[in-house]
Amino acid sequence: MGEAKRRKETGAPPPQKGKSNKLLYAGIGLLALAAVLLGVFFLTAPPKPTSDGLPVAAPNAEDFPAQLDQFGVSVGPDDAPVVVREFADYQCPACGNFASASKQLKEEYVAEGKVRFVYFDLPLQQHQNAMPAAQAARCAGDQDAYWAMHERLYDSQTEWSGSNDPVATFTRYAGALGLEERRFRRCMTTELHREAVEQSRQVAMQLRVTSTPTVLVDNIRLTRPGWGQLSAVVERELANGAE
């Protein structure tokens, strides 16, 4: 029996057409993330310290799947010997405290080509302005100012965290950074990058990352590290790679 005839006789509705390609791609992306979940199961295992007190990778830990980096924002050479990944929320106070360490990392290691840094958005539900802030950084990125806005958001976190009009505040920041305010505001009001931020959050969910900031130095998991611990682990990984 033909499909059209079958629907007519059974009263079944016609198939839906024209579904959003975005939803299709999102579904494909989620399936891909699920497929690699077992490969990154080490993320759920707490790091064990060595004799010097520094954490190491979990036993039999596999490499972080580099294909997931496309959902974050990265800086530094693709062939850098060490990759540092941060899962964070712009409104999270602990992430604000870590921001100075990540900035120092970019200045001392990324700029020298020793480290590639990847930032993943993980806006938490309890933070009402975390999602707009993540979008603000990406909107600034459209005008080549992602990292400048990234740092401004953390530097001014206490100012905008409780704002009832974060778009106005972030647009003011964009103007101070020399960006075209009208273009930036349009990006914000249309939520142009919301899907990208959601995809980044889905990566964190698939990897069972729930605490912010969570930092990975290659496949070594650090939770809310300070600059001392972060730089020490990076130095150790660089030394191990040189051997």
Backbone as JSON, one array per atom type, in Angstrom:
{
  "sequence": "MGEAKRRKETGAPPPQKGKSNKLLYAGIGLLALAAVLLGVFFLTAPPKPTSDGLPVAAPNAEDFPAQLDQFGVSVGPDDAPVVVREFADYQCPACGNFASASKQLKEEYVAEGKVRFVYFDLPLQQHQNAMPAAQAARCAGDQDAYWAMHERLYDSQTEWSGSNDPVATFTRYAGALGLEERRFRRCMTTELHREAVEQSRQVAMQLRVTSTPTVLVDNIRLTRPGWGQLSAVVERELANGAE",
  "N": [[0.86, -1.19, 0.0], [0.56, 2.2, -0.91], [2.26, 4.99, 0.61], [0.87, 7.45, 0.77], [-1.78, 6.6, 0.29], [-2.1, 4.93, 2.48], [-2.02, 6.73, 4.64], [-4.3, 8.16, 4.09], [-6.34, 6.28, 4.46], [-6.01, 5.49, 7.09], [-6.09, 7.78, 8.5], [-3.84, 9.0, 9.4], [-1.63, 11.71, 10.15], [-0.02, 13.88, 7.73], [3.49, 13.66, 6.96], [5.79, 15.8, 8.72], [7.3, 18.67, 7.35], [10.12, 20.67, 6.43], [11.52, 21.09, 8.8], [13.62, 22.7, 11.19], [16.97, 23.18, 10.23], [18.79, 23.73, 12.14], [17.95, 22.38, 14.44], [18.24, 19.78, 13.55], [21.01, 19.64, 13.15], [21.8, 20.08, 15.77], [20.82, 17.81, 17.0], [22.36, 15.85, 15.76], [24.81, 16.64, 16.7], [24.54, 16.15, 19.47], [24.3, 13.4, 19.48], [26.82, 12.73, 18.6], [28.33, 13.66, 20.73], [27.43, 11.96, 22.74], [28.47, 9.61, 21.79], [31.17, 9.85, 22.28], [31.28, 9.89, 24.97], [32.03, 7.74, 26.66], [34.69, 7.69, 26.14], [35.68, 9.83, 27.5], [35.3, 9.41, 30.14], [36.93, 9.71, 32.24], [36.63, 12.18, 33.32], [34.86, 12.12, 35.39], [36.19, 11.05, 37.46], [37.94, 11.8, 40.39], [40.98, 13.7, 40.54], [44.1, 12.35, 41.55], [46.55, 13.23, 43.95], [50.11, 13.7, 43.53], [53.34, 12.91, 44.96], [54.3, 15.45, 45.26], [52.08, 16.86, 45.77], [50.56, 17.7, 43.64], [47.85, 17.23, 41.37], [47.15, 14.36, 39.27], [46.39, 12.66, 36.18], [43.48, 10.54, 36.02], [43.64, 6.95, 36.53], [44.38, 5.1, 33.58], [43.35, 7.08, 31.97], [41.99, 8.59, 29.09], [42.83, 10.61, 26.21], [41.52, 13.94, 25.98], [38.77, 14.42, 23.83], [39.55, 16.07, 21.04], [37.86, 17.05, 19.07], [35.72, 18.19, 20.29], [36.44, 20.72, 20.96], [35.58, 22.57, 19.19], [33.21, 23.61, 20.09], [33.83, 25.37, 22.02], [35.68, 28.41, 22.74], [38.76, 29.23, 21.49], [42.26, 30.04, 21.97], [45.57, 30.44, 20.87], [48.21, 28.34, 19.5], [47.35, 25.57, 17.34], [48.99, 23.37, 17.51], [50.11, 23.41, 20.01], [51.99, 22.18, 22.79], [50.64, 21.67, 25.2], [47.28, 21.67, 26.31], [44.91, 23.69, 27.79], [41.77, 23.62, 29.24], [38.83, 25.31, 30.12], [35.82, 25.18, 31.92], [33.26, 27.28, 32.52], [31.29, 29.88, 34.17], [30.18, 33.07, 33.6], [29.0, 34.57, 35.61], [29.62, 33.35, 37.94], [31.13, 33.6, 41.07], [33.49, 32.23, 41.88], [34.6, 31.64, 39.43], [35.14, 34.19, 38.62], [37.18, 34.75, 40.39], [39.11, 33.01, 39.42], [39.69, 34.11, 37.01], [41.88, 35.87, 36.85], [44.0, 34.13, 36.94], [43.67, 32.65, 34.56], [44.05, 34.7, 32.74], [46.71, 35.33, 33.23], [47.82, 32.94, 32.44], [47.36, 33.05, 29.66], [48.99, 35.2, 29.02], [51.57, 34.36, 29.77], [52.02, 31.75, 28.84], [50.34, 30.98, 26.64], [50.83, 33.06, 24.82], [53.46, 32.53, 24.26], [53.31, 30.29, 22.76], [53.26, 27.86, 24.0], [51.01, 26.8, 25.17], [47.62, 26.03, 24.41], [44.54, 27.56, 24.91], [41.24, 26.85, 25.81], [38.01, 27.97, 26.15], [35.02, 27.04, 27.6], [31.59, 27.69, 27.64], [29.55, 27.47, 30.44], [26.89, 28.27, 31.51], [25.12, 28.59, 34.48], [21.93, 27.56, 35.76], [20.95, 28.96, 37.96], [21.97, 31.48, 37.78], [20.93, 34.36, 36.56], [21.93, 36.18, 34.67], [23.99, 34.93, 33.41], [23.78, 33.57, 30.95], [23.16, 35.74, 29.08], [25.61, 37.09, 29.41], [27.5, 35.26, 28.43], [26.72, 35.25, 25.77], [27.27, 37.88, 25.17], [30.07, 38.0, 25.14], [30.57, 36.43, 22.91], [29.24, 37.89, 20.94], [30.83, 40.15, 20.93], [33.04, 38.93, 19.95], [32.4, 38.72, 17.28], [33.27, 41.08, 16.35], [35.95, 40.88, 16.59], [36.75, 40.98, 19.27], [36.56, 39.18, 21.34], [38.11, 38.19, 23.58], [38.78, 40.51, 24.88], [36.27, 41.43, 25.74], [35.6, 39.23, 27.29], [37.43, 39.43, 29.44], [36.62, 41.91, 30.44], [34.04, 41.36, 31.33], [34.5, 39.63, 33.49], [36.1, 41.29, 35.1], [34.25, 43.23, 35.81], [32.25, 41.92, 37.12], [30.68, 42.1, 39.52], [29.22, 44.36, 39.04], [27.33, 43.92, 36.95], [26.03, 41.56, 37.6], [23.59, 41.52, 39.08], [21.95, 42.97, 37.45], [19.0, 44.3, 35.91], [18.83, 44.86, 33.3], [20.86, 43.64, 31.48], [21.72, 43.71, 28.83], [21.89, 46.41, 28.11], [23.98, 47.2, 29.79], [26.1, 45.57, 28.87], [26.27, 46.47, 26.27], [27.2, 49.0, 26.7], [29.74, 48.37, 27.66], [30.75, 47.29, 25.29], [30.88, 49.58, 23.7], [32.84, 51.0, 25.09], [34.98, 49.44, 24.5], [35.43, 50.07, 21.96], [33.79, 49.01, 20.02], [31.23, 48.59, 17.47], [28.33, 49.75, 18.55], [25.61, 49.53, 17.79], [25.54, 47.3, 16.09], [26.44, 45.38, 17.89], [24.38, 45.42, 19.86], [22.22, 44.53, 18.32], [23.03, 41.94, 17.8], [22.86, 40.92, 20.38], [20.11, 41.28, 21.09], [18.81, 39.69, 19.26], [19.7, 37.28, 20.01], [21.79, 35.93, 18.74], [23.92, 34.17, 19.17], [23.04, 32.29, 20.96], [22.47, 29.56, 20.51], [25.03, 28.52, 20.06], [26.18, 28.88, 22.58], [24.53, 27.19, 24.06], [25.22, 24.75, 22.92], [27.83, 24.53, 23.82], [27.31, 24.31, 26.55], [26.02, 21.85, 26.51], [28.14, 20.15, 25.95], [29.52, 20.2, 28.38], [27.57, 19.04, 30.03], [27.34, 16.49, 28.91], [29.84, 15.53, 29.53], [29.65, 15.42, 32.18], [30.39, 17.56, 33.76], [29.91, 19.66, 36.35], [30.64, 21.55, 38.17], [31.81, 24.87, 38.57], [34.66, 27.01, 38.45], [35.73, 24.39, 36.28], [38.74, 22.99, 35.4], [40.84, 21.69, 32.92], [43.97, 20.39, 32.42], [45.39, 19.25, 29.77], [44.53, 16.0, 30.18], [44.11, 16.16, 32.87], [42.27, 16.82, 35.64], [41.31, 19.76, 37.3], [39.87, 21.41, 40.03], [38.6, 24.47, 40.65], [41.24, 25.79, 40.7], [44.15, 27.63, 41.83], [46.54, 30.13, 40.68], [49.06, 29.17, 41.34], [48.85, 26.3, 41.54], [47.84, 25.72, 38.98], [49.85, 26.71, 37.18], [52.0, 25.14, 38.02], [51.21, 22.53, 37.34], [50.98, 22.83, 34.57], [53.67, 23.4, 33.92], [54.83, 20.98, 34.67], [53.61, 19.24, 32.82], [54.58, 20.29, 30.43], [57.29, 19.75, 30.76], [57.23, 16.95, 30.86], [56.4, 16.43, 28.27], [58.59, 17.22, 26.86], [60.44, 15.34, 27.35]],
  "CA": [[0.0, 0.0, 0.0], [1.35, 3.41, -0.97], [2.28, 5.76, 1.85], [-0.2, 8.45, 0.73], [-3.04, 5.89, 0.45], [-2.18, 4.43, 3.86], [-2.38, 7.84, 5.52], [-5.69, 8.55, 3.83], [-7.24, 5.27, 5.02], [-5.85, 5.39, 8.55], [-6.26, 9.09, 9.12], [-2.57, 9.46, 9.94], [-1.27, 13.04, 9.64], [1.09, 13.87, 6.79], [4.79, 13.9, 7.6], [6.19, 17.19, 8.88], [8.36, 19.1, 6.45], [10.73, 21.98, 6.7], [12.04, 21.26, 10.16], [14.81, 23.55, 11.25], [18.27, 22.53, 10.12], [19.52, 23.9, 13.39], [17.57, 21.29, 15.33], [18.85, 18.58, 13.02], [22.44, 19.66, 13.47], [21.95, 19.95, 17.22], [20.61, 16.4, 17.31], [23.56, 15.13, 15.33], [25.88, 16.98, 17.64], [24.33, 15.46, 20.74], [24.63, 11.99, 19.27], [28.27, 12.63, 18.54], [28.83, 13.81, 22.09], [27.12, 10.74, 23.47], [29.35, 8.56, 21.3], [32.5, 9.97, 22.86], [31.16, 10.0, 26.42], [32.82, 6.72, 27.32], [36.1, 8.01, 25.95], [36.09, 10.89, 28.41], [34.73, 9.07, 31.44], [37.89, 10.11, 33.27], [36.24, 13.46, 33.91], [34.09, 11.9, 36.6], [37.09, 10.53, 38.49], [38.72, 12.88, 41.0], [42.42, 13.56, 40.36], [44.86, 11.95, 42.73], [47.78, 14.01, 44.04], [51.39, 13.01, 43.55], [54.1, 13.19, 46.17], [54.49, 16.89, 45.39], [50.79, 17.47, 46.05], [49.87, 18.1, 42.42], [46.98, 16.17, 40.84], [47.52, 13.69, 38.03], [45.24, 12.11, 35.48], [42.95, 9.3, 36.57], [44.24, 5.76, 35.91], [43.9, 4.74, 32.25], [42.63, 8.21, 31.37], [42.19, 8.8, 27.67], [42.96, 12.01, 25.83], [40.29, 14.69, 25.75], [38.44, 14.41, 22.4], [39.81, 17.42, 20.53], [36.78, 17.54, 18.21], [34.76, 18.96, 21.09], [36.91, 22.08, 21.14], [34.85, 23.47, 18.28], [32.09, 24.19, 20.8], [34.36, 26.4, 22.9], [36.43, 29.48, 22.06], [40.16, 28.93, 21.79], [43.33, 30.96, 21.6], [46.84, 29.73, 20.93], [48.46, 27.47, 18.34], [46.72, 24.25, 17.33], [49.97, 22.34, 17.82], [50.72, 23.68, 21.31], [52.23, 20.91, 23.49], [49.69, 21.5, 26.31], [45.99, 22.33, 26.12], [44.16, 23.96, 29.02], [40.36, 23.87, 28.95], [38.08, 25.79, 31.28], [34.36, 25.2, 31.88], [33.0, 28.34, 33.49], [30.08, 30.69, 34.14], [30.63, 34.45, 33.8], [28.42, 35.16, 36.82], [30.1, 32.56, 39.07], [32.2, 34.3, 41.79], [34.74, 31.45, 41.84], [35.15, 31.82, 38.08], [35.71, 35.52, 38.64], [38.47, 34.67, 41.09], [40.07, 32.29, 38.58], [39.93, 34.87, 35.78], [43.23, 36.43, 36.84], [44.92, 33.03, 36.62], [43.56, 32.34, 33.13], [44.67, 35.81, 32.03], [48.16, 35.16, 33.36], [48.15, 31.79, 31.59], [47.43, 33.51, 28.27], [50.12, 36.11, 28.87], [52.87, 33.72, 29.97], [52.17, 30.46, 28.15], [49.69, 30.98, 25.33], [51.55, 34.0, 23.96], [54.74, 31.91, 23.9], [53.06, 29.12, 21.93], [53.41, 26.64, 24.78], [49.69, 26.33, 25.61], [46.39, 26.49, 23.77], [43.51, 27.7, 25.94], [39.88, 26.73, 25.28], [37.01, 28.36, 27.14], [33.68, 26.5, 27.36], [30.52, 28.32, 28.4], [28.68, 26.62, 31.24], [26.03, 29.15, 32.3], [24.3, 27.83, 35.43], [20.53, 27.98, 35.77], [20.66, 29.88, 39.07], [22.54, 32.78, 37.47], [20.04, 34.89, 35.53], [22.63, 36.94, 33.64], [25.12, 34.17, 32.9], [23.57, 33.32, 29.52], [23.44, 36.97, 28.32], [27.04, 37.42, 29.45], [28.19, 34.37, 27.49], [26.41, 35.73, 24.43], [27.95, 39.17, 24.99], [31.46, 37.73, 24.74], [30.58, 35.93, 21.53], [28.87, 39.02, 20.08], [32.05, 40.95, 20.81], [33.93, 38.16, 19.08], [32.08, 39.03, 15.88], [34.05, 42.27, 16.02], [37.33, 40.56, 16.96], [37.05, 41.46, 20.63], [36.04, 38.19, 22.3], [38.87, 38.09, 24.82], [38.67, 41.79, 25.57], [34.99, 41.41, 26.44], [35.74, 38.15, 28.27], [38.1, 39.97, 30.62], [35.81, 42.99, 31.0], [32.91, 40.75, 32.04], [34.97, 39.15, 34.79], [36.56, 42.42, 35.9], [33.09, 44.01, 36.25], [31.21, 40.94, 37.45], [29.77, 42.55, 40.58], [28.39, 45.46, 38.53], [26.23, 43.48, 36.09], [25.43, 40.29, 38.04], [22.21, 41.69, 39.5], [21.3, 43.94, 36.58], [17.73, 43.95, 35.26], [18.99, 45.15, 31.88], [22.26, 43.34, 31.18], [22.07, 44.07, 27.45], [22.32, 47.81, 28.12], [25.3, 47.24, 30.42], [27.09, 44.95, 27.99], [26.43, 47.36, 25.12], [28.1, 50.08, 27.17], [31.09, 47.8, 27.64], [31.16, 47.17, 23.89], [31.27, 50.91, 23.25], [34.11, 51.34, 25.73], [36.02, 48.65, 23.83], [35.56, 50.56, 20.59], [32.99, 48.23, 19.09], [30.05, 49.23, 16.92], [27.29, 49.43, 19.53], [24.37, 49.13, 17.14], [25.73, 45.91, 15.65], [26.53, 44.54, 19.08], [23.05, 45.31, 20.47], [21.39, 43.69, 17.47], [23.48, 40.56, 18.06], [22.35, 40.53, 21.68], [18.65, 41.22, 21.14], [18.36, 38.56, 18.43], [20.3, 36.09, 20.61], [22.46, 35.29, 17.61], [24.86, 33.11, 19.57], [22.47, 31.46, 22.03], [22.63, 28.15, 20.17], [26.43, 28.16, 20.27], [26.38, 28.77, 24.03], [23.83, 25.98, 24.48], [26.03, 23.6, 22.5], [28.95, 24.46, 24.76], [26.78, 23.77, 27.8], [25.74, 20.44, 26.31], [29.41, 19.43, 26.09], [29.76, 20.05, 29.82], [26.59, 18.08, 30.57], [27.7, 15.15, 28.44], [31.06, 15.12, 30.23], [29.33, 15.42, 33.61], [31.03, 18.68, 34.45], [28.83, 20.39, 37.02], [31.21, 22.58, 39.04], [32.54, 25.91, 37.86], [35.27, 26.58, 37.19], [36.46, 23.13, 36.17], [39.85, 23.23, 34.49], [41.58, 20.51, 32.49], [45.29, 20.55, 31.82], [45.34, 18.01, 28.99], [43.47, 15.15, 30.75], [44.19, 16.26, 34.33], [41.16, 17.67, 36.09], [41.52, 20.63, 38.45], [38.64, 22.09, 40.43], [38.86, 25.79, 41.26], [42.66, 25.94, 41.03], [44.76, 28.95, 41.85], [47.61, 30.23, 39.71], [50.19, 28.32, 41.74], [48.62, 24.92, 41.13], [47.69, 25.65, 37.53], [51.15, 26.87, 36.51], [52.86, 24.01, 38.35], [50.78, 21.38, 36.53], [51.35, 23.14, 33.2], [55.12, 23.22, 33.82], [55.14, 19.53, 34.72], [53.2, 18.64, 31.55], [55.53, 20.73, 29.41], [58.53, 19.01, 30.98], [57.0, 15.56, 30.46], [56.33, 16.38, 26.82], [59.92, 17.45, 26.3], [61.32, 14.18, 27.61]],
  "C": [[0.89, 1.24, 0.0], [1.24, 4.2, 0.31], [1.13, 6.76, 1.89], [-1.56, 7.78, 0.95], [-3.22, 5.4, 1.87], [-2.58, 5.53, 4.81], [-3.83, 8.24, 5.35], [-6.66, 7.6, 4.51], [-7.17, 5.23, 6.55], [-6.07, 6.71, 9.25], [-4.99, 9.63, 9.73], [-2.22, 10.82, 9.35], [-0.12, 12.94, 8.67], [2.4, 14.14, 7.51], [5.12, 15.37, 7.63], [7.35, 17.5, 7.95], [8.95, 20.41, 6.95], [11.19, 22.16, 8.11], [13.35, 22.0, 10.12], [16.08, 22.73, 11.13], [19.06, 22.64, 11.41], [19.2, 22.77, 14.36], [18.2, 19.98, 14.88], [20.32, 18.51, 13.38], [22.68, 19.49, 14.97], [21.78, 18.49, 17.63], [21.8, 15.56, 16.94], [24.71, 15.38, 16.29], [25.76, 16.25, 18.96], [24.65, 13.99, 20.62], [26.14, 11.79, 19.23], [28.89, 12.75, 19.93], [28.6, 12.55, 22.91], [28.07, 9.62, 23.08], [30.73, 8.62, 21.93], [32.47, 9.99, 24.39], [32.03, 8.98, 27.15], [34.31, 7.03, 27.23], [36.6, 9.08, 26.9], [35.53, 10.64, 29.81], [35.66, 9.48, 32.57], [37.49, 11.39, 33.95], [35.48, 13.28, 35.21], [34.97, 11.41, 37.75], [37.91, 11.66, 39.08], [40.21, 12.66, 40.81], [43.1, 13.17, 41.66], [46.17, 12.74, 42.78], [49.02, 13.13, 44.0], [52.11, 13.36, 44.83], [54.33, 14.69, 46.36], [53.17, 17.62, 45.6], [50.0, 17.89, 44.84], [49.02, 16.94, 41.88], [47.54, 15.59, 39.54], [46.25, 13.16, 37.39], [44.77, 10.83, 36.16], [43.59, 8.1, 35.87], [43.56, 5.44, 34.58], [43.09, 5.85, 31.57], [42.99, 8.35, 29.9], [42.29, 10.29, 27.38], [41.58, 12.66, 25.66], [40.01, 14.69, 24.25], [38.51, 15.81, 21.8], [38.68, 17.95, 19.65], [35.75, 18.34, 18.97], [35.18, 20.42, 21.27], [36.19, 23.07, 20.24], [33.68, 24.16, 18.97], [32.52, 25.24, 21.82], [35.0, 27.5, 22.07], [37.89, 29.32, 22.47], [41.1, 30.03, 21.34], [44.65, 30.21, 21.79], [46.98, 28.78, 19.75], [47.81, 26.09, 18.47], [47.69, 23.15, 17.74], [50.69, 22.6, 19.15], [50.88, 22.37, 22.08], [51.26, 20.63, 24.63], [48.42, 22.28, 25.98], [45.31, 22.47, 27.48], [42.74, 24.31, 28.64], [39.65, 24.27, 30.24], [36.59, 25.73, 30.99], [33.91, 26.2, 32.94], [31.71, 29.11, 33.17], [30.5, 32.12, 34.47], [30.11, 35.07, 35.1], [28.89, 34.44, 38.08], [31.26, 33.29, 39.77], [33.54, 33.55, 41.76], [35.41, 31.56, 40.48], [35.78, 33.2, 37.97], [37.06, 35.54, 39.32], [39.53, 34.0, 40.23], [40.47, 33.09, 37.35], [41.34, 35.44, 35.71], [44.26, 35.36, 36.5], [44.88, 32.69, 35.14], [44.18, 33.45, 32.29], [46.19, 35.69, 32.07], [48.64, 33.98, 32.51], [48.31, 32.23, 30.14], [48.66, 34.38, 28.04], [51.46, 35.38, 28.9], [53.08, 32.45, 29.16], [51.55, 30.44, 26.75], [50.44, 31.88, 24.36], [52.88, 33.43, 23.48], [54.56, 30.66, 23.04], [53.16, 27.8, 22.67], [52.06, 26.0, 25.14], [48.61, 26.85, 24.66], [45.31, 26.47, 24.83], [42.14, 27.67, 25.28], [38.9, 27.02, 26.4], [35.64, 27.83, 26.71], [32.67, 27.22, 28.25], [29.71, 27.27, 29.14], [27.82, 27.51, 32.12], [25.08, 28.34, 33.18], [22.91, 28.43, 35.53], [20.24, 29.03, 36.84], [21.2, 31.28, 38.83], [21.8, 33.39, 36.28], [20.76, 35.62, 34.4], [23.82, 36.2, 33.04], [24.99, 33.9, 31.4], [23.77, 34.59, 28.7], [24.93, 37.33, 28.31], [27.83, 36.56, 28.48], [27.95, 34.82, 26.06], [27.12, 37.05, 24.14], [29.4, 38.96, 24.54], [31.51, 37.28, 23.29], [30.16, 37.02, 20.54], [30.07, 39.94, 19.89], [33.05, 40.25, 19.9], [33.65, 38.39, 17.61], [32.82, 40.27, 15.4], [35.49, 42.13, 16.52], [37.71, 41.04, 18.35], [36.53, 40.47, 21.68], [36.79, 38.25, 23.62], [38.87, 39.4, 25.59], [37.37, 41.88, 26.35], [34.99, 40.36, 27.55], [36.34, 38.7, 29.57], [37.28, 41.09, 31.26], [34.64, 42.43, 31.81], [33.34, 40.26, 33.42], [35.43, 40.29, 35.69], [35.39, 43.19, 36.52], [31.94, 43.13, 36.73], [30.2, 41.45, 38.48], [28.83, 43.66, 40.09], [27.15, 44.95, 37.79], [25.49, 42.24, 36.6], [23.96, 40.43, 38.41], [21.42, 42.65, 38.62], [19.99, 43.42, 36.0], [17.77, 44.23, 33.77], [20.44, 44.91, 31.47], [22.67, 43.74, 29.77], [22.57, 45.51, 27.37], [23.72, 47.93, 28.71], [26.37, 46.7, 29.5], [27.32, 45.8, 26.74], [27.33, 48.54, 25.48], [29.54, 49.59, 27.2], [31.63, 47.73, 26.21], [31.62, 48.52, 23.35], [32.6, 51.33, 23.82], [35.28, 50.6, 25.09], [36.2, 49.08, 22.38], [34.77, 49.79, 19.57], [31.81, 49.04, 18.58], [28.85, 48.82, 17.77], [26.0, 48.92, 18.88], [24.43, 47.68, 16.67], [25.76, 44.97, 16.84], [25.15, 44.34, 19.7], [22.14, 44.42, 19.63], [21.75, 42.21, 17.66], [22.9, 40.05, 19.37], [20.83, 40.34, 21.66], [18.09, 40.08, 20.29], [18.88, 37.23, 18.95], [21.0, 35.24, 19.54], [23.31, 34.1, 18.01], [24.32, 32.21, 20.68], [22.67, 29.97, 21.74], [24.05, 27.68, 20.41], [26.73, 27.99, 21.76], [25.71, 27.5, 24.55], [24.62, 24.73, 24.09], [27.23, 23.42, 23.42], [28.49, 23.88, 26.09], [26.48, 22.28, 27.67], [27.01, 19.59, 26.41], [29.69, 19.17, 27.56], [28.82, 19.01, 30.42], [26.94, 16.66, 30.17], [28.94, 14.62, 29.17], [30.89, 15.12, 31.75], [30.14, 16.44, 34.39], [29.93, 19.53, 35.04], [29.34, 21.53, 37.9], [31.97, 23.59, 38.21], [33.42, 26.7, 38.83], [35.88, 25.19, 37.31], [37.5, 23.33, 35.08], [40.54, 21.9, 34.18], [42.91, 20.93, 31.9], [45.56, 19.24, 31.1], [44.22, 17.13, 29.57], [43.52, 15.13, 32.28], [43.15, 17.27, 34.8], [41.52, 18.44, 37.35], [40.2, 21.33, 38.77], [38.99, 23.35, 41.21], [40.33, 25.96, 41.64], [43.06, 27.4, 41.14], [45.89, 28.97, 40.83], [48.77, 29.31, 40.06], [50.02, 26.88, 41.28], [48.55, 24.8, 39.62], [49.04, 25.74, 36.83], [52.07, 25.71, 36.8], [52.49, 22.78, 37.52], [51.15, 21.61, 35.07], [52.86, 22.91, 33.0], [55.5, 21.75, 33.82], [54.78, 18.86, 33.4], [54.13, 19.05, 30.41], [56.84, 19.96, 29.51], [58.38, 17.54, 30.55], [56.95, 15.43, 28.94], [57.67, 16.55, 26.16], [60.85, 16.26, 26.47], [61.2, 13.14, 26.5]]
}
